[in-house]
Amino acid sequence: MQCSRLYDKILLAYQRGGAIMAKCEICGKLPRKGIQLSHSHKKSKRTWAPNIRRVKADLNGRTKRINVCTSCLRSGKVKRAK
């Protein structure tokens, strides 16, 4: 994704009332819901949250704080600001 399109996408999310805290603003990763199954097969509902970090990123020549999952950080999809 190009930086200018990415910046427009993030700006649009903030204009619509802010971003969801547990959402990656690059890949859109959200918390997943499922069932935890014990050894005795007792079932309980639970959620798996993505590992989200709030980082300063360089977007289209500007520094912006965004919520990014660690897999996007490691893969190099986000250029961190100095």
BALOBA-1460 file (C-alpha; in Angstrom, 3 decimals):
// residues 82
<rec num="1" residu="m" x="0.000" y="0.000" z="0.000"/>
<rec num="2" residu="q" x="1.383" y="3.399" z="-0.909"/>
<rec num="3" residu="c" x="1.985" y="5.931" z="1.836"/>
<rec num="4" residu="s" x="-0.440" y="8.505" z="0.426"/>
<rec num="5" residu="r" x="-3.314" y="5.997" z="0.249"/>
<rec num="6" residu="l" x="-2.442" y="4.724" z="3.707"/>
<rec num="7" residu="y" x="-2.453" y="8.245" z="5.138"/>
<rec num="8" residu="d" x="-5.852" y="8.952" z="3.529"/>
<rec num="9" residu="k" x="-7.242" y="5.716" z="4.951"/>
<rec num="10" residu="i" x="-6.049" y="6.532" z="8.489"/>
<rec num="11" residu="l" x="-7.273" y="10.120" z="8.250"/>
<rec num="12" residu="l" x="-10.704" y="8.907" z="7.151"/>
<rec num="13" residu="a" x="-10.877" y="6.508" z="10.127"/>
<rec num="14" residu="y" x="-10.165" y="9.337" z="12.566"/>
<rec num="15" residu="q" x="-12.760" y="11.591" z="10.914"/>
<rec num="16" residu="r" x="-15.412" y="8.913" z="11.321"/>
<rec num="17" residu="g" x="-15.121" y="9.026" z="15.083"/>
<rec num="18" residu="g" x="-11.738" y="7.516" z="15.896"/>
<rec num="19" residu="a" x="-10.181" y="4.149" z="15.453"/>
<rec num="20" residu="i" x="-10.999" y="1.025" z="17.438"/>
<rec num="21" residu="m" x="-8.242" y="0.556" z="20.011"/>
<rec num="22" residu="a" x="-7.683" y="-3.157" z="19.378"/>
<rec num="23" residu="k" x="-7.528" y="-2.806" z="15.607"/>
<rec num="24" residu="c" x="-4.440" y="-2.646" z="13.424"/>
<rec num="25" residu="e" x="-4.747" y="0.381" z="11.153"/>
<rec num="26" residu="i" x="-2.591" y="-1.281" z="8.477"/>
<rec num="27" residu="c" x="-4.056" y="-4.767" z="8.030"/>
<rec num="28" residu="g" x="-7.339" y="-4.321" z="9.946"/>
<rec num="29" residu="k" x="-6.691" y="-7.168" z="12.362"/>
<rec num="30" residu="l" x="-9.415" y="-7.342" z="15.058"/>
<rec num="31" residu="p" x="-9.976" y="-9.426" z="18.201"/>
<rec num="32" residu="r" x="-11.220" y="-12.925" z="17.395"/>
<rec num="33" residu="k" x="-13.852" y="-14.782" z="19.406"/>
<rec num="34" residu="g" x="-14.029" y="-18.483" z="20.045"/>
<rec num="35" residu="i" x="-14.460" y="-21.233" z="22.595"/>
<rec num="36" residu="q" x="-11.862" y="-22.347" z="25.109"/>
<rec num="37" residu="l" x="-12.027" y="-26.115" z="25.568"/>
<rec num="38" residu="s" x="-10.679" y="-27.604" z="28.801"/>
<rec num="39" residu="h" x="-9.348" y="-31.120" z="29.293"/>
<rec num="40" residu="s" x="-12.731" y="-32.175" z="30.707"/>
<rec num="41" residu="h" x="-14.431" y="-30.564" z="27.672"/>
<rec num="42" residu="k" x="-15.960" y="-27.685" z="29.608"/>
<rec num="43" residu="k" x="-16.539" y="-24.912" z="27.106"/>
<rec num="44" residu="s" x="-16.232" y="-21.209" z="27.835"/>
<rec num="45" residu="k" x="-16.237" y="-18.215" z="25.541"/>
<rec num="46" residu="r" x="-13.043" y="-16.224" z="25.147"/>
<rec num="47" residu="t" x="-11.337" y="-13.725" z="22.866"/>
<rec num="48" residu="w" x="-7.909" y="-13.587" z="21.257"/>
<rec num="49" residu="a" x="-6.685" y="-10.013" z="20.935"/>
<rec num="50" residu="p" x="-4.002" y="-8.986" z="18.431"/>
<rec num="51" residu="n" x="-0.725" y="-7.613" z="19.789"/>
<rec num="52" residu="i" x="-1.283" y="-3.907" z="19.105"/>
<rec num="53" residu="r" x="1.367" y="-1.209" z="19.618"/>
<rec num="54" residu="r" x="0.895" y="2.551" z="19.340"/>
<rec num="55" residu="v" x="3.864" y="3.781" z="17.316"/>
<rec num="56" residu="k" x="4.992" y="6.965" z="15.594"/>
<rec num="57" residu="a" x="4.991" y="6.226" z="11.873"/>
<rec num="58" residu="d" x="6.244" y="8.198" z="8.907"/>
<rec num="59" residu="l" x="3.210" y="8.575" z="6.627"/>
<rec num="60" residu="n" x="3.640" y="10.578" z="3.449"/>
<rec num="61" residu="g" x="6.390" y="12.694" z="4.999"/>
<rec num="62" residu="r" x="4.422" y="13.356" z="8.194"/>
<rec num="63" residu="t" x="4.784" y="11.804" z="11.623"/>
<rec num="64" residu="k" x="1.547" y="10.264" z="12.905"/>
<rec num="65" residu="r" x="0.724" y="8.025" z="15.870"/>
<rec num="66" residu="i" x="-1.109" y="4.904" z="14.722"/>
<rec num="67" residu="n" x="-2.123" y="1.546" z="16.173"/>
<rec num="68" residu="v" x="-0.192" y="-1.257" z="14.473"/>
<rec num="69" residu="c" x="0.023" y="-4.996" z="15.157"/>
<rec num="70" residu="t" x="3.480" y="-6.426" z="15.751"/>
<rec num="71" residu="s" x="3.307" y="-8.643" z="12.666"/>
<rec num="72" residu="c" x="2.998" y="-5.518" z="10.479"/>
<rec num="73" residu="l" x="5.912" y="-3.928" z="12.337"/>
<rec num="74" residu="r" x="8.134" y="-6.976" z="11.849"/>
<rec num="75" residu="s" x="7.228" y="-7.408" z="8.188"/>
<rec num="76" residu="g" x="8.193" y="-3.813" z="7.397"/>
<rec num="77" residu="k" x="4.742" y="-2.597" z="6.316"/>
<rec num="78" residu="v" x="5.195" y="0.436" z="8.591"/>
<rec num="79" residu="k" x="8.110" y="2.865" z="8.492"/>
<rec num="80" residu="r" x="8.753" y="4.123" z="12.011"/>
<rec num="81" residu="a" x="9.524" y="7.803" z="12.520"/>
<rec num="82" residu="k" x="12.825" y="8.774" z="14.091"/>
